[in-house]
Amino acid sequence: MSYTLIQATDTPASATFAALLGHAVALAFAWVERRARDPMLPLGLFSSRPFSVANLASFFLYGGLAGLFFLMPIQLQVTAGYTTLAAGLALLPLTVLTLGLSARGGSLTKRAGPRVPLAAGALISGLALVLATRVGRDASYLTDVLPVVCLIGVGIPLITPPITVTVLSAVPDARAGIASAVSNGVARTAGLVIVAALPLLAGLPQNAASNPAEFDRGFDACMLICAALFVAGGLIVWFGVPRPAAKVPDEPICRHHIFR
């Protein structure tokens, strides 16, 4: 899928073949797993509405995050003129906030259930990406870049614990390991697919990084697309996750998994 999206413009014939081959392999995998005595991926997991909804929302939410994390450092260097070190340091408050608030996000999920924190985190992150369109050639770090970084640093701790809780609470304890693996796989797949799709959707050529004005235009379009992904993820959660809070494990959410 990623190859198809990346090469869709330059080599459409090979991209089409790759898409067909990928879909054929996916269908074959599902066919084998459905008939296997001990499947690697029990497809029955997806019969749980909370499990399926949480993973669908996870695709949109983590896809939006991947788009931001991939493009923001490039925007800061190519358009705003930051050095590589300065671009990395500019995003440091995001890491600090995420680590500092992760435990509070888990506590909020335990008290209120996953639905409200997930929707709030999605909307906060979506707002951050709309504000990210202000990051450009003459952007001020304090008024343009830092608000985006801080809002995302608040949004992530509201997203990750509820996703984990919803996924693990939707399956029997014996299936917790495979459920966690599926959730992580969805998050990784979202990053691959969305990052590959954004240049195509925004009309960015592969050499856009050599043209600051063109990259800036494409960056703005990509941020709005990612903001829409967050809104879509929030809506999926709000209307898809049942109102009664899922049973929350007593163990705290491990901070190691906050950047899944």
C-alpha positions in Angstrom: 0.0 0.0 0.0 2.8 2.5 0.9 4.6 1.7 -2.3 1.4 2.2 -4.3 0.8 5.6 -2.8 4.4 6.7 -3.2 4.7 5.6 -6.8 1.2 6.4 -8.0 2.2 9.4 -9.9 5.7 8.4 -11.2 5.1 4.8 -12.1 1.3 4.2 -12.2 1.6 0.8 -13.9 3.8 -0.7 -11.2 1.8 1.0 -8.5 -1.4 -0.6 -9.8 0.2 -4.0 -9.9 1.5 -3.5 -6.3 -2.0 -2.5 -5.1 -3.6 -5.6 -6.7 -0.9 -7.9 -5.3 -1.3 -6.4 -1.8 -5.0 -6.8 -1.8 -4.7 -10.4 -3.0 -2.2 -11.2 -0.3 -4.5 -9.6 2.3 -7.5 -11.6 1.2 -5.4 -14.8 1.2 -4.2 -14.1 4.7 -7.8 -13.6 5.9 -8.9 -16.8 4.2 -6.1 -18.8 5.9 -6.7 -17.2 9.3 -10.4 -17.9 9.2 -9.8 -21.6 8.6 -6.8 -22.2 10.8 -7.2 -24.2 14.0 -4.8 -21.9 15.9 -4.8 -18.6 13.8 -2.0 -16.0 14.4 -4.8 -13.4 14.2 -8.2 -14.6 15.5 -10.6 -12.7 13.3 -13.3 -13.2 15.9 -11.7 -10.4 17.9 -13.3 -7.9 15.5 -16.7 -9.1 16.4 -16.4 -7.0 19.5 -17.7 -3.5 18.7 -15.5 -1.6 21.2 -12.4 -3.5 19.9 -13.2 -2.7 16.2 -14.2 0.9 16.9 -11.1 1.5 19.0 -8.8 0.2 16.3 -10.6 2.1 13.5 -10.3 5.3 15.6 -6.6 4.4 16.3 -5.9 4.3 12.6 -7.2 7.9 12.1 -5.6 9.3 15.3 -2.2 7.7 15.0 -2.2 8.5 11.2 -2.7 12.2 12.0 0.1 12.1 14.6 2.4 10.4 12.1 1.8 13.1 9.6 2.6 15.8 12.1 5.7 14.1 13.4 7.0 13.4 9.9 6.4 16.8 8.3 6.8 19.3 11.2 10.6 18.9 11.5 11.0 19.2 7.7 8.8 22.4 7.7 10.9 23.9 10.5 14.1 23.3 8.6 13.1 23.9 5.0 10.7 26.8 5.4 11.4 28.3 8.8 15.2 28.0 8.4 15.8 26.0 11.6 18.9 23.8 11.9 18.4 20.1 12.5 19.3 20.5 16.2 17.0 23.5 16.6 14.1 21.6 14.9 14.5 18.7 17.4 14.7 21.0 20.4 11.6 22.9 19.2 9.6 19.7 19.7 11.1 18.9 23.1 8.2 20.3 25.1 5.9 17.8 23.4 7.9 14.9 24.9 8.0 16.6 28.3 4.3 17.2 28.4 3.4 13.7 27.1 5.5 12.0 29.7 4.4 14.3 32.5 0.7 14.0 31.8 0.5 10.3 30.8 -0.3 9.1 34.3 -3.1 11.8 34.6 -4.5 10.7 31.3 -4.7 7.1 32.7 -6.4 8.4 35.9 -8.9 10.4 33.9 -9.7 7.3 31.8 -10.2 5.3 34.9 -12.7 7.8 36.4 -14.6 8.9 33.3 -14.2 5.9 30.9 -12.4 6.1 27.6 -15.1 7.9 25.5 -14.7 11.5 26.8 -10.9 11.6 27.1 -10.5 10.1 23.6 -12.9 12.6 22.0 -11.3 15.5 23.8 -7.8 14.4 22.9 -8.8 14.1 19.3 -10.3 17.6 19.1 -7.4 19.2 21.0 -4.9 17.6 18.6 -7.1 18.6 15.6 -7.0 22.2 16.7 -3.2 21.9 17.1 -2.9 20.9 13.5 -5.1 23.7 12.3 -2.8 26.1 14.2 0.2 24.4 12.6 -0.7 26.0 9.3 0.7 29.2 10.8 4.2 27.7 11.0 6.0 29.1 8.0 8.8 31.3 6.8 8.3 34.1 9.4 6.8 32.0 12.1 7.6 32.9 15.7 8.5 30.0 18.0 6.6 31.4 21.0 3.4 32.3 19.2 3.2 29.9 16.3 5.3 26.7 17.0 5.0 26.3 20.8 1.2 26.4 20.9 1.1 23.5 18.4 3.7 21.5 20.4 1.9 22.1 23.7 -1.5 21.2 22.5 -0.2 18.0 21.0 1.6 17.3 24.2 -1.8 17.5 26.0 -3.7 15.6 23.3 -1.5 12.5 23.2 -2.0 11.6 26.9 -5.7 11.9 26.4 -5.6 9.5 23.4 -3.2 6.7 24.2 -4.5 5.4 27.6 -8.2 5.3 26.5 -7.2 3.4 23.3 -5.2 0.9 25.3 -8.0 0.5 27.9 -10.8 0.1 25.3 -8.8 -2.5 23.3 -7.8 -4.6 26.3 -11.2 -4.4 28.0 -13.0 -5.6 24.9 -11.4 -9.1 24.9 -10.9 -11.9 27.4 -7.7 -11.8 29.5 -6.3 -14.7 27.5 -6.4 -12.7 24.4 -4.9 -9.5 25.8 -1.5 -10.1 24.2 -2.9 -10.5 20.7 -5.3 -7.6 21.2 -2.4 -5.4 22.2 -0.4 -6.6 19.2 -3.3 -5.8 16.8 -3.6 -2.3 18.3 0.1 -1.6 17.9 0.0 -3.0 14.3 -2.9 -0.7 13.4 -1.0 2.3 14.8 2.1 1.4 12.8 0.2 0.7 9.6 -1.6 4.1 10.0 1.7 5.9 10.1 3.0 4.1 7.0 -0.1 4.6 5.0 -0.9 8.2 6.0 2.7 9.5 5.5 2.8 7.8 2.1 -0.6 9.2 1.1 -0.2 12.9 2.3 2.1 14.1 -0.5 -0.3 12.5 -3.1 -3.3 14.1 -1.5 -1.7 17.5 -1.0 -0.1 17.5 -4.5 3.5 17.6 -3.2 6.1 16.3 -5.7 9.0 14.2 -4.4 11.4 17.2 -4.8 9.2 19.6 -2.9 11.8 19.9 0.0 14.1 21.8 -2.4 11.4 24.5 -2.9 10.5 26.2 0.4 7.4 28.0 -1.0 6.0 24.9 -2.5 6.7 22.8 0.5 5.0 25.4 2.7 1.9 25.3 0.6 1.9 21.5 0.7 2.5 21.4 4.5 -0.5 23.6 5.1 -2.7 21.2 3.1 -1.3 18.2 4.9 -1.9 19.7 8.3 -5.6 20.3 7.4 -5.9 16.7 6.2 -4.4 15.5 9.4 -6.7 17.7 11.4 -9.6 16.1 9.6 -8.2 12.7 10.5 -8.3 13.7 14.2 -11.9 15.0 13.9 -12.9 11.7 12.2 -11.2 9.7 14.9 -13.0 11.7 17.6 -16.4 11.2 15.9 -15.8 7.5 15.5 -15.1 7.2 19.2 -18.0 9.5 20.3 -20.6 7.6 18.3 -19.0 4.1 18.3 -17.8 3.5 21.9 -20.7 2.6 24.1 -21.6 5.2 26.8 -21.1 2.8 29.7 -17.4 3.0 30.6 -15.3 -0.1 29.8 -13.9 -2.0 32.7 -10.5 -0.4 33.4 -7.6 -2.5 34.7 -6.3 -1.5 38.1 -2.7 -1.5 36.7 -1.5 2.0 35.6 -0.8 2.6 31.9 2.8 1.9 31.2 4.6 5.1 30.1 6.8 3.0 27.8 3.8 2.6 25.4 2.8 6.2 25.2 4.6 6.7 21.9 3.2 3.6 20.2 
